[in-house]
Amino acid sequence: MNLPLVSINIPVYKVEQYIERCLQSVVNQSYKNIEIILVNDCSPDKSMEVAEDFLKEKTDFKVKYIHHQENSGLSVGRNNGILHSEGKYIYMLDSDDYITPDCIEKLVKTSEATDAEITVGQTICFDSHDGKEKMLFPIQYEKDVLVGNRAIFKEFADGGWPIIAPNKLYRKDFIEKHQLRFVKGLFSQDELWAFHCCLVLERMAFIRDVTYIYYCHGASTIFN
């Protein structure tokens, strides 16, 4: 069986402390047909040095390094990740977070079975301040598949599915067909990205297993 290629897009900026853990969670995946795309947004620390040193012997994975000429922000980084993705699917992973070993396998299995344009997993937050895990952006919609643009838009408005860009498996042909891109210059890009997606979405799928760990620390977006 030919497993579809999954492009995991990882923007890199000031994550020297976290990037190795993030990449370790990627190379630990039970699903192996993965390409890793690292987008360096002119990180001033040793983030890329750590990443390149960690990945240099991981020959089982195709790795791409994209280097910005100037610091351009997360939106541009994610857009460049999309541009350089060759996979049938795109998965967005923030470089201070990490994923469970079966994350990609479960998302691909569900997406292939349901023909979903976007497949969503559950996310938990690990709070570095108290060491506790908490459910974050839970899936509220009760069924496993959501079909029809009107229904998808209603659930978006009602908070039925999480709007964060990571922890979703996107079909690349869906993104390219509708020319979906993040808007440059926004601090919290995900809300508008999710809105643009739901304007054209026809089929979503959900899994109830936790697949993504959002690491909440002093510099994280949600903390601030």
FIKOLZA-1660 file (N, C-alpha, C; in steps of 0.1 Angstrom, whole numbers, plus 5000, padded with zeros to 4 digits):
% residues 224
   i   px   py   pz ch aa at
   1 5008 4988 5000  A  M  N
   1 5000 5000 5000  A  M CA
   1 5009 5013 5000  A  M  C
   2 5006 5022 4991  A  N  N
   2 5014 5034 4990  A  N CA
   2 5007 5044 4999  A  N  C
   3 5015 5048 5010  A  L  N
   3 5010 5058 5019  A  L CA
   3 5012 5072 5014  A  L  C
   4 5002 5081 5015  A  P  N
   4 5004 5094 5010  A  P CA
   4 5014 5102 5018  A  P  C
   5 5021 5110 5010  A  L  N
   5 5031 5119 5017  A  L CA
   5 5025 5130 5025  A  L  C
   6 5030 5132 5037  A  V  N
   6 5025 5143 5046  A  V CA
   6 5037 5153 5048  A  V  C
   7 5034 5165 5045  A  S  N
   7 5044 5176 5047  A  S CA
   7 5041 5182 5060  A  S  C
   8 5051 5181 5069  A  I  N
   8 5049 5188 5083  A  I CA
   8 5057 5201 5082  A  I  C
   9 5049 5212 5084  A  N  N
   9 5055 5225 5083  A  N CA
   9 5058 5231 5097  A  N  C
  10 5070 5235 5099  A  I  N
  10 5074 5239 5112  A  I CA
  10 5081 5253 5111  A  I  C
  11 5075 5264 5115  A  P  N
  11 5081 5277 5115  A  P CA
  11 5091 5278 5126  A  P  C
  12 5102 5284 5124  A  V  N
  12 5113 5285 5134  A  V CA
  12 5117 5299 5138  A  V  C
  13 5115 5303 5150  A  Y  N
  13 5119 5316 5155  A  Y CA
  13 5120 5316 5170  A  Y  C
  14 5132 5318 5175  A  K  N
  14 5135 5318 5190  A  K CA
  14 5129 5306 5197  A  K  C
  15 5133 5294 5193  A  V  N
  15 5128 5282 5199  A  V CA
  15 5139 5273 5202  A  V  C
  16 5151 5278 5205  A  E  N
  16 5163 5270 5208  A  E CA
  16 5160 5260 5219  A  E  C
  17 5152 5263 5229  A  Q  N
  17 5150 5254 5240  A  Q CA
  17 5140 5243 5236  A  Q  C
  18 5132 5245 5226  A  Y  N
  18 5121 5236 5224  A  Y CA
  18 5122 5228 5210  A  Y  C
  19 5130 5232 5201  A  I  N
  19 5130 5227 5187  A  I CA
  19 5133 5212 5187  A  I  C
  20 5143 5208 5195  A  E  N
  20 5147 5194 5195  A  E CA
  20 5136 5185 5199  A  E  C
  21 5129 5189 5210  A  R  N
  21 5117 5181 5214  A  R CA
  21 5107 5180 5204  A  R  C
  22 5104 5191 5197  A  C  N
  22 5094 5191 5186  A  C CA
  22 5098 5182 5175  A  C  C
  23 5111 5182 5171  A  L  N
  23 5115 5174 5160  A  L CA
  23 5116 5159 5164  A  L  C
  24 5119 5157 5177  A  Q  N
  24 5120 5143 5182  A  Q CA
  24 5106 5137 5180  A  Q  C
  25 5095 5145 5183  A  S  N
  25 5082 5139 5182  A  S CA
  25 5078 5136 5168  A  S  C
  26 5084 5143 5158  A  V  N
  26 5082 5141 5144  A  V CA
  26 5089 5128 5140  A  V  C
  27 5101 5126 5143  A  V  N
  27 5109 5114 5139  A  V CA
  27 5104 5102 5146  A  V  C
  28 5097 5104 5157  A  N  N
  28 5091 5092 5164  A  N CA
  28 5078 5088 5159  A  N  C
  29 5073 5094 5148  A  Q  N
  29 5060 5090 5143  A  Q CA
  29 5059 5076 5138  A  Q  C
  30 5048 5069 5141  A  S  N
  30 5046 5056 5136  A  S CA
  30 5044 5056 5121  A  S  C
  31 5039 5068 5116  A  Y  N
  31 5037 5070 5101  A  Y CA
  31 5050 5076 5096  A  Y  C
  32 5056 5070 5086  A  K  N
  32 5069 5073 5081  A  K CA
  32 5070 5081 5068  A  K  C
  33 5060 5081 5060  A  N  N
  33 5061 5089 5048  A  N CA
  33 5058 5103 5050  A  N  C
  34 5069 5110 5055  A  I  N
  34 5068 5124 5060  A  I CA
  34 5080 5132 5054  A  I  C
  35 5077 5144 5050  A  E  N
  35 5087 5154 5047  A  E CA
  35 5086 5165 5057  A  E  C
  36 5098 5169 5062  A  I  N
  36 5099 5179 5073  A  I CA
  36 5103 5192 5066  A  I  C
  37 5095 5203 5068  A  I  N
  37 5099 5216 5062  A  I CA
  37 5101 5226 5073  A  I  C
  38 5113 5230 5075  A  L  N
  38 5116 5240 5085  A  L CA
  38 5118 5254 5079  A  L  C
  39 5110 5263 5083  A  V  N
  39 5110 5277 5078  A  V CA
  39 5117 5286 5088  A  V  C
  40 5129 5290 5085  A  N  N
  40 5137 5299 5094  A  N CA
  40 5133 5313 5092  A  N  C
  41 5127 5319 5102  A  D  N
  41 5123 5333 5100  A  D CA
  41 5133 5342 5107  A  D  C
  42 5146 5340 5102  A  C  N
  42 5157 5348 5107  A  C CA
  42 5158 5347 5122  A  C  C
  43 5157 5335 5128  A  S  N
  43 5158 5333 5142  A  S CA
  43 5172 5338 5147  A  S  C
  44 5173 5346 5157  A  P  N
  44 5186 5352 5162  A  P CA
  44 5193 5343 5171  A  P  C
  45 5187 5332 5175  A  D  N
  45 5194 5323 5185  A  D CA
  45 5199 5311 5177  A  D  C
  46 5201 5300 5184  A  K  N
  46 5207 5288 5178  A  K CA
  46 5197 5277 5174  A  K  C
  47 5184 5282 5172  A  S  N
  47 5173 5273 5168  A  S CA
  47 5177 5264 5156  A  S  C
  48 5181 5270 5145  A  M  N
  48 5184 5263 5133  A  M CA
  48 5196 5254 5135  A  M  C
  49 5206 5259 5142  A  E  N
  49 5218 5251 5144  A  E CA
  49 5214 5238 5152  A  E  C
  50 5206 5239 5162  A  V  N
  50 5201 5227 5169  A  V CA
  50 5193 5218 5160  A  V  C
  51 5184 5224 5152  A  A  N
  51 5176 5216 5143  A  A CA
  51 5184 5208 5133  A  A  C
  52 5193 5215 5127  A  E  N
  52 5201 5209 5116  A  E CA
  52 5210 5198 5122  A  E  C
  53 5216 5200 5134  A  D  N
  53 5224 5190 5141  A  D CA
  53 5216 5178 5144  A  D  C
  54 5204 5180 5149  A  F  N
  54 5195 5169 5152  A  F CA
  54 5191 5161 5140  A  F  C
  55 5188 5167 5129  A  L  N
  55 5183 5160 5118  A  L CA
  55 5193 5155 5108  A  L  C
  56 5206 5158 5110  A  K  N
  56 5216 5154 5100  A  K CA
  56 5217 5139 5098  A  K  C
  57 5214 5131 5109  A  E  N
  57 5215 5117 5108  A  E CA
  57 5202 5110 5106  A  E  C
  58 5191 5118 5105  A  K  N
  58 5178 5112 5104  A  K CA
  58 5175 5111 5089  A  K  C
  59 5181 5101 5083  A  T  N
  59 5181 5100 5068  A  T CA
  59 5168 5093 5063  A  T  C
  60 5159 5089 5072  A  D  N
  60 5147 5083 5068  A  D CA
  60 5137 5093 5063  A  D  C
  61 5140 5106 5066  A  F  N
  61 5130 5117 5063  A  F CA
  61 5136 5127 5053  A  F  C
  62 5128 5131 5044  A  K  N
  62 5132 5142 5035  A  K CA
  62 5130 5155 5043  A  K  C
  63 5141 5163 5043  A  V  N
  63 5140 5176 5051  A  V CA
  63 5143 5187 5041  A  V  C
  64 5135 5198 5043  A  K  N
  64 5138 5210 5035  A  K CA
  64 5140 5222 5045  A  K  C
  65 5150 5230 5042  A  Y  N
  65 5153 5242 5050  A  Y CA
  65 5150 5254 5042  A  Y  C
  66 5140 5262 5046  A  I  N
  66 5137 5275 5040  A  I CA
  66 5141 5286 5048  A  I  C
  67 5150 5295 5043  A  H  N
  67 5155 5306 5051  A  H CA
  67 5150 5319 5045  A  H  C
  68 5144 5327 5054  A  H  N
  68 5139 5340 5050  A  H CA
  68 5151 5350 5050  A  H  C
  69 5150 5360 5041  A  Q  N
  69 5160 5370 5041  A  Q CA
  69 5159 5381 5052  A  Q  C
  70 5146 5382 5057  A  E  N
  70 5143 5391 5068  A  E CA
  70 5132 5385 5076  A  E  C
  71 5131 5389 5088  A  N  N
  71 5121 5384 5097  A  N CA
  71 5107 5389 5092  A  N  C
  72 5098 5380 5089  A  S  N
  72 5086 5383 5082  A  S CA
  72 5073 5379 5090  A  S  C
  73 5075 5372 5101  A  G  N
  73 5063 5368 5109  A  G CA
  73 5058 5354 5106  A  G  C
  74 5049 5349 5115  A  L  N
  74 5044 5336 5114  A  L CA
  74 5036 5333 5101  A  L  C
  75 5028 5343 5097  A  S  N
  75 5019 5341 5085  A  S CA
  75 5028 5338 5073  A  S  C
  76 5038 5346 5071  A  V  N
  76 5047 5344 5059  A  V CA
  76 5054 5331 5060  A  V  C
  77 5058 5327 5072  A  G  N
  77 5065 5314 5074  A  G CA
  77 5056 5303 5071  A  G  C
  78 5043 5303 5075  A  R  N
  78 5034 5293 5072  A  R CA
  78 5031 5292 5057  A  R  C
  79 5029 5304 5051  A  N  N
  79 5027 5304 5036  A  N CA
  79 5038 5298 5028  A  N  C
  80 5051 5301 5032  A  N  N
  80 5062 5295 5026  A  N CA
  80 5063 5280 5028  A  N  C
  81 5058 5276 5039  A  G  N
  81 5057 5261 5042  A  G CA
  81 5048 5255 5032  A  G  C
  82 5036 5261 5030  A  I  N
  82 5026 5256 5021  A  I CA
  82 5032 5255 5007  A  I  C
  83 5039 5266 5003  A  L  N
  83 5045 5267 4990  A  L CA
  83 5054 5256 4987  A  L  C
  84 5062 5252 4996  A  H  N
  84 5073 5242 4994  A  H CA
  84 5068 5228 4998  A  H  C
  85 5056 5226 5001  A  S  N
  85 5051 5213 5005  A  S CA
  85 5048 5204 4992  A  S  C
  86 5052 5192 4992  A  E  N
  86 5050 5183 4981  A  E CA
  86 5040 5172 4985  A  E  C
  87 5035 5171 4997  A  G  N
  87 5027 5161 5001  A  G CA
  87 5012 5162 4997  A  G  C
  88 5005 5151 4997  A  K  N
  88 4991 5151 4995  A  K CA
  88 4984 5159 5007  A  K  C
  89 4991 5158 5019  A  Y  N
  89 4985 5164 5031  A  Y CA
  89 4996 5174 5036  A  Y  C
  90 4991 5184 5043  A  I  N
  90 4999 5194 5050  A  I CA
  90 4995 5194 5065  A  I  C
  91 5005 5193 5074  A  Y  N
  91 5003 5194 5088  A  Y CA
  91 5011 5205 5094  A  Y  C
  92 5005 5214 5101  A  M  N
  92 5012 5226 5107  A  M CA
  92 5015 5223 5122  A  M  C
  93 5028 5224 5125  A  L  N
  93 5033 5221 5139  A  L CA
  93 5041 5233 5143  A  L  C
  94 5037 5239 5154  A  D  N
  94 5045 5250 5160  A  D CA
  94 5058 5245 5167  A  D  C
  95 5069 5251 5165  A  S  N
  95 5082 5246 5169  A  S CA
  95 5084 5245 5184  A  S  C
  96 5075 5251 5192  A  D  N
  96 5077 5249 5207  A  D CA
  96 5067 5238 5212  A  D  C
  97 5059 5233 5203  A  D  N
  97 5049 5222 5207  A  D CA
  97 5054 5209 5202  A  D  C
  98 5046 5198 5205  A  Y  N
  98 5050 5185 5200  A  Y CA
  98 5038 5176 5198  A  Y  C
  99 5039 5165 5192  A  I  N
  99 5028 5156 5188  A  I CA
  99 5030 5142 5193  A  I  C
 100 5019 5135 5195  A  T  N
 100 5019 5121 5200  A  T CA
 100 5025 5112 5189  A  T  C
 101 5031 5101 5192  A  P  N
 101 5037 5092 5182  A  P CA
 101 5028 5087 5171  A  P  C
 102 5015 5086 5174  A  D  N
 102 5005 5081 5164  A  D CA
 102 4997 5092 5158  A  D  C
 103 5001 5105 5160  A  C  N
 103 4993 5116 5155  A  C CA
 103 4991 5115 5140  A  C  C
 104 5001 5115 5132  A  I  N
 104 4999 5115 5117  A  I CA
 104 4992 5103 5112  A  I  C
 105 4996 5091 5118  A  E  N
 105 4989 5079 5114  A  E CA
 105 4974 5079 5115  A  E  C
 106 4970 5084 5127  A  K  N
 106 4955 5085 5130  A  K CA
 106 4948 5095 5121  A  K  C
 107 4955 5107 5119  A  L  N
 107 4949 5117 5111  A  L CA
 107 4948 5113 5096  A  L  C
 108 4958 5106 5091  A  V  N
 108 4958 5102 5077  A  V CA
 108 4947 5091 5075  A  V  C
 109 4947 5082 5084  A  K  N
 109 4937 5071 5083  A  K CA
 109 4923 5076 5083  A  K  C
 110 4920 5086 5091  A  T  N
 110 4906 5091 5091  A  T CA
 110 4904 5100 5079  A  T  C
 111 4914 5107 5075  A  S  N
 111 4912 5116 5063  A  S CA
 111 4910 5107 5050  A  S  C
 112 4917 5097 5049  A  E  N
 112 4916 5088 5037  A  E CA
 112 4902 5081 5037  A  E  C
 113 4898 5077 5049  A  A  N
 113 4885 5070 5050  A  A CA
 113 4873 5079 5048  A  A  C
 114 4874 5091 5051  A  T  N
 114 4863 5101 5050  A  T CA
 114 4863 5110 5039  A  T  C
 115 4875 5111 5032  A  D  N
 115 4877 5121 5021  A  D CA
 115 4876 5135 5026  A  D  C
 116 4880 5137 5039  A  A  N
 116 4878 5150 5045  A  A CA
 116 4889 5160 5039  A  A  C
 117 4885 5172 5037  A  E  N
 117 4894 5183 5033  A  E CA
 117 4903 5187 5045  A  E  C
 118 4897 5187 5057  A  I  N
 118 4905 5190 5069  A  I CA
 118 4901 5179 5079  A  I  C
 119 4911 5173 5086  A  T  N
 119 4908 5164 5097  A  T CA
 119 4915 5170 5109  A  T  C
 120 4907 5169 5120  A  V  N
 120 4911 5176 5133  A  V CA
 120 4913 5166 5144  A  V  C
 121 4924 5168 5152  A  G  N
 121 4926 5160 5164  A  G CA
 121 4924 5168 5176  A  G  C
 122 4924 5162 5188  A  Q  N
 122 4923 5169 5201  A  Q CA
 122 4936 5174 5205  A  Q  C
 123 4936 5185 5212  A  T  N
 123 4948 5192 5217  A  T CA
 123 4947 5194 5232  A  T  C
 124 4958 5191 5238  A  I  N
 124 4959 5194 5252  A  I CA
 124 4970 5205 5254  A  I  C
 125 4970 5212 5265  A  C  N
 125 4980 5222 5269  A  C CA
 125 4988 5216 5281  A  C  C
 126 5001 5216 5279  A  F  N
 126 5009 5214 5291  A  F CA
 126 5014 5227 5296  A  F  C
 127 5010 5230 5308  A  D  N
 127 5013 5243 5314  A  D CA
 127 5026 5242 5322  A  D  C
 128 5036 5249 5317  A  S  N
 128 5050 5248 5323  A  S CA
 128 5050 5254 5337  A  S  C
 129 5040 5262 5340  A  H  N
 129 5040 5268 5353  A  H CA
 129 5036 5259 5365  A  H  C
 130 5026 5251 5362  A  D  N
 130 5021 5242 5373  A  D CA
 130 5023 5227 5369  A  D  C
 131 5029 5224 5357  A  G  N
 131 5031 5210 5353  A  G CA
 131 5019 5202 5350  A  G  C
 132 5008 5209 5348  A  K  N
 132 4995 5201 5346  A  K CA
 132 4991 5201 5331  A  K  C
 133 4984 5191 5327  A  E  N
 133 4979 5190 5314  A  E CA
 133 4964 5194 5314  A  E  C
 134 4960 5202 5304  A  K  N
 134 4946 5206 5304  A  K CA
 134 4941 5205 5290  A  K  C
 135 4928 5202 5288  A  M  N
 135 4922 5202 5275  A  M CA
 135 4922 5216 5269  A  M  C
 136 4926 5218 5257  A  L  N
 136 4927 5231 5251  A  L CA
 136 4920 5230 5237  A  L  C
 137 4911 5240 5235  A  F  N
 137 4903 5241 5222  A  F CA
 137 4897 5227 5219  A  F  C
 138 4888 5222 5228  A  P  N
 138 4882 5209 5226  A  P CA
 138 4872 5209 5214  A  P  C
 139 4871 5197 5208  A  I  N
 139 4861 5195 5197  A  I CA
 139 4848 5194 5204  A  I  C
 140 4839 5203 5200  A  Q  N
 140 4825 5203 5206  A  Q CA
 140 4815 5195 5198  A  Q  C
 141 4818 5194 5185  A  Y  N
 141 4809 5188 5175  A  Y CA
 141 4808 5173 5179  A  Y  C
 142 4796 5167 5180  A  E  N
 142 4795 5154 5185  A  E CA
 142 4797 5142 5175  A  E  C
 143 4796 5145 5162  A  K  N
 143 4797 5135 5152  A  K CA
 143 4812 5135 5147  A  K  C
 144 4815 5124 5140  A  D  N
 144 4829 5122 5135  A  D CA
 144 4831 5129 5122  A  D  C
 145 4821 5132 5114  A  V  N
 145 4822 5138 5101  A  V CA
 145 4812 5150 5100  A  V  C
 146 4816 5161 5095  A  L  N
 146 4808 5172 5093  A  L CA
 146 4807 5176 5078  A  L  C
 147 4796 5175 5072  A  V  N
 147 4794 5177 5058  A  V CA
 147 4786 5188 5054  A  V  C
 148 4790 5196 5044  A  G  N
 148 4782 5207 5039  A  G CA
 148 4787 5220 5044  A  G  C
 149 4788 5230 5035  A  N  N
 149 4794 5243 5039  A  N CA
 149 4786 5250 5049  A  N  C
 150 4773 5250 5048  A  R  N
 150 4764 5257 5057  A  R CA
 150 4766 5251 5071  A  R  C
 151 4766 5238 5073  A  A  N
 151 4767 5231 5086  A  A CA
 151 4781 5234 5092  A  A  C
 152 4791 5234 5083  A  I  N
 152 4805 5237 5088  A  I CA
 152 4806 5251 5093  A  I  C
 153 4800 5261 5085  A  F  N
 153 4800 5275 5089  A  F CA
 153 4793 5277 5103  A  F  C
 154 4782 5270 5104  A  K  N
 154 4774 5272 5117  A  K CA
 154 4782 5267 5129  A  K  C
 155 4789 5255 5127  A  E  N
 155 4797 5250 5138  A  E CA
 155 4809 5259 5141  A  E  C
 156 4814 5265 5131  A  F  N
 156 4825 5275 5133  A  F CA
 156 4820 5286 5141  A  F  C
 157 4808 5292 5138  A  A  N
 157 4803 5303 5145  A  A CA
 157 4799 5299 5160  A  A  C
 158 4795 5287 5161  A  D  N
 158 4790 5282 5174  A  D CA
 158 4802 5276 5183  A  D  C
 159 4814 5276 5177  A  G  N
 159 4825 5271 5185  A  G CA
 159 4826 5256 5185  A  G  C
 160 4821 5249 5175  A  G  N
 160 4820 5235 5174  A  G CA
 160 4833 5228 5171  A  G  C
 161 4842 5235 5164  A  W  N
 161 4855 5229 5162  A  W CA
 161 4866 5240 5164  A  W  C
 162 4878 5235 5168  A  P  N
 162 4889 5245 5172  A  P CA
 162 4894 5252 5160  A  P  C
 163 4898 5265 5162  A  I  N
 163 4902 5273 5151  A  I CA
 163 4917 5274 5149  A  I  C
 164 4924 5268 5158  A  I  N
 164 4939 5269 5157  A  I CA
 164 4944 5262 5144  A  I  C
 165 4954 5267 5138  A  A  N
 165 4959 5262 5125  A  A CA
 165 4966 5249 5127  A  A  C
 166 4974 5247 5138  A  P  N
 166 4980 5234 5140  A  P CA
 166 4970 5223 5144  A  P  C
 167 4975 5211 5144  A  N  N
 167 4968 5199 5148  A  N CA
 167 4956 5197 5138  A  N  C
 168 4958 5200 5126  A  K  N
 168 4948 5197 5115  A  K CA
 168 4956 5192 5103  A  K  C
 169 4950 5181 5097  A  L  N
 169 4956 5176 5085  A  L CA
 169 4948 5182 5073  A  L  C
 170 4955 5190 5065  A  Y  N
 170 4949 5197 5054  A  Y CA
 170 4952 5189 5041  A  Y  C
 171 4942 5187 5033  A  R  N
 171 4945 5183 5019  A  R CA
 171 4951 5195 5011  A  R  C
 172 4963 5193 5006  A  K  N
 172 4969 5204 4999  A  K CA
 172 4961 5208 4987  A  K  C
 173 4954 5199 4980  A  D  N
 173 4947 5203 4968  A  D CA
 173 4935 5212 4972  A  D  C
 174 4930 5211 4985  A  F  N
 174 4920 5220 4990  A  F CA
 174 4925 5234 4992  A  F  C
 175 4937 5235 4998  A  I  N
 175 4943 5247 5000  A  I CA
 175 4946 5255 4987  A  I  C
 176 4952 5247 4978  A  E  N
 176 4956 5254 4965  A  E CA
 176 4944 5257 4956  A  E  C
 177 4934 5249 4956  A  K  N
 177 4922 5251 4948  A  K CA
 177 4916 5265 4952  A  K  C
 178 4916 5268 4965  A  H  N
 178 4909 5280 4970  A  H CA
 178 4920 5291 4973  A  H  C
 179 4932 5288 4970  A  Q  N
 179 4943 5298 4972  A  Q CA
 179 4943 5304 4986  A  Q  C
 180 4942 5295 4996  A  L  N
 180 4941 5299 5010  A  L CA
 180 4955 5302 5015  A  L  C
 181 4957 5314 5021  A  R  N
 181 4969 5318 5026  A  R CA
 181 4967 5326 5039  A  R  C
 182 4977 5326 5048  A  F  N
 182 4976 5334 5060  A  F CA
 182 4979 5349 5056  A  F  C
 183 4973 5358 5064  A  V  N
 183 4974 5372 5061  A  V CA
 183 4986 5377 5069  A  V  C
 184 4995 5384 5062  A  K  N
 184 5007 5389 5068  A  K CA
 184 5004 5400 5078  A  K  C
 185 5012 5400 5089  A  G  N
 185 5012 5411 5098  A  G CA
 185 5002 5410 5110  A  G  C
 186 4995 5398 5111  A  L  N
 186 4986 5396 5122  A  L CA
 186 4993 5389 5133  A  L  C
 187 4989 5393 5145  A  F  N
 187 4995 5386 5157  A  F CA
 187 4989 5372 5159  A  F  C
 188 4976 5372 5158  A  S  N
 188 4969 5359 5160  A  S CA
 188 4963 5355 5147  A  S  C
 189 4970 5348 5138  A  Q  N
 189 4965 5346 5124  A  Q CA
 189 4954 5335 5123  A  Q  C
 190 4953 5327 5133  A  D  N
 190 4945 5315 5131  A  D CA
 190 4930 5317 5130  A  D  C
 191 4925 5328 5136  A  E  N
 191 4911 5330 5135  A  E CA
 191 4907 5334 5121  A  E  C
 192 4914 5343 5115  A  L  N
 192 4911 5346 5101  A  L CA
 192 4913 5335 5091  A  L  C
 193 4924 5327 5093  A  W  N
 193 4927 5315 5085  A  W CA
 193 4915 5306 5086  A  W  C
 194 4910 5303 5098  A  A  N
 194 4899 5294 5100  A  A CA
 194 4886 5299 5093  A  A  C
 195 4884 5312 5094  A  F  N
 195 4873 5318 5088  A  F CA
 195 4873 5316 5073  A  F  C
 196 4885 5319 5067  A  H  N
 196 4886 5317 5052  A  H CA
 196 4885 5302 5048  A  H  C
 197 4890 5293 5056  A  C  N
 197 4888 5279 5053  A  C CA
 197 4873 5275 5054  A  C  C
 198 4866 5280 5064  A  C  N
 198 4852 5275 5066  A  C CA
 198 4843 5281 5055  A  C  C
 199 4847 5292 5049  A  L  N
 199 4839 5297 5038  A  L CA
 199 4838 5288 5026  A  L  C
 200 4848 5279 5024  A  V  N
 200 4848 5270 5013  A  V CA
 200 4848 5255 5016  A  V  C
 201 4849 5252 5029  A  L  N
 201 4850 5238 5033  A  L CA
 201 4836 5231 5030  A  L  C
 202 4838 5218 5026  A  E  N
 202 4826 5210 5024  A  E CA
 202 4826 5197 5032  A  E  C
 203 4838 5193 5037  A  R  N
 203 4838 5181 5045  A  R CA
 203 4850 5181 5055  A  R  C
 204 4846 5179 5068  A  M  N
 204 4856 5179 5079  A  M CA
 204 4854 5166 5086  A  M  C
 205 4865 5161 5092  A  A  N
 205 4865 5149 5100  A  A CA
 205 4872 5152 5114  A  A  C
 206 4868 5144 5124  A  F  N
 206 4873 5147 5137  A  F CA
 206 4877 5133 5144  A  F  C
 207 4888 5134 5151  A  I  N
 207 4892 5122 5159  A  I CA
 207 4892 5127 5174  A  I  C
 208 4889 5118 5183  A  R  N
 208 4888 5122 5197  A  R CA
 208 4900 5120 5205  A  R  C
 209 4910 5114 5199  A  D  N
 209 4923 5111 5205  A  D CA
 209 4931 5124 5206  A  D  C
 210 4938 5125 5217  A  V  N
 210 4948 5137 5218  A  V CA
 210 4960 5134 5209  A  V  C
 211 4963 5143 5200  A  T  N
 211 4974 5142 5190  A  T CA
 211 4984 5153 5191  A  T  C
 212 4981 5164 5199  A  Y  N
 212 4989 5176 5199  A  Y CA
 212 4991 5181 5213  A  Y  C
 213 5003 5184 5217  A  I  N
 213 5005 5190 5230  A  I CA
 213 5010 5204 5228  A  I  C
 214 5002 5214 5232  A  Y  N
 214 5005 5228 5231  A  Y CA
 214 5013 5231 5244  A  Y  C
 215 5026 5235 5242  A  Y  N
 215 5034 5238 5254  A  Y CA
 215 5033 5253 5258  A  Y  C
 216 5026 5255 5269  A  C  N
 216 5023 5269 5274  A  C CA
 216 5034 5273 5283  A  C  C
 217 5042 5284 5278  A  H  N
 217 5053 5289 5285  A  H CA
 217 5052 5304 5285  A  H  C
 218 5062 5311 5290  A  G  N
 218 5061 5325 5292  A  G CA
 218 5061 5333 5279  A  G  C
 219 5066 5327 5268  A  A  N
 219 5067 5334 5255  A  A CA
 219 5056 5329 5245  A  A  C
 220 5048 5320 5249  A  S  N
 220 5038 5314 5240  A  S CA
 220 5027 5324 5238  A  S  C
 221 5020 5323 5226  A  T  N
 221 5010 5333 5222  A  T CA
 221 4998 5333 5232  A  T  C
 222 4994 5321 5235  A  I  N
 222 4982 5320 5244  A  I CA
 222 4984 5325 5258  A  I  C
 223 4997 5324 5263  A  F  N
 223 5000 5329 5276  A  F CA
 223 5000 5344 5276  A  F  C
 224 5004 5350 5265  A  N  N
 224 5005 5365 5264  A  N CA
 224 4992 5371 5260  A  N  C
% end
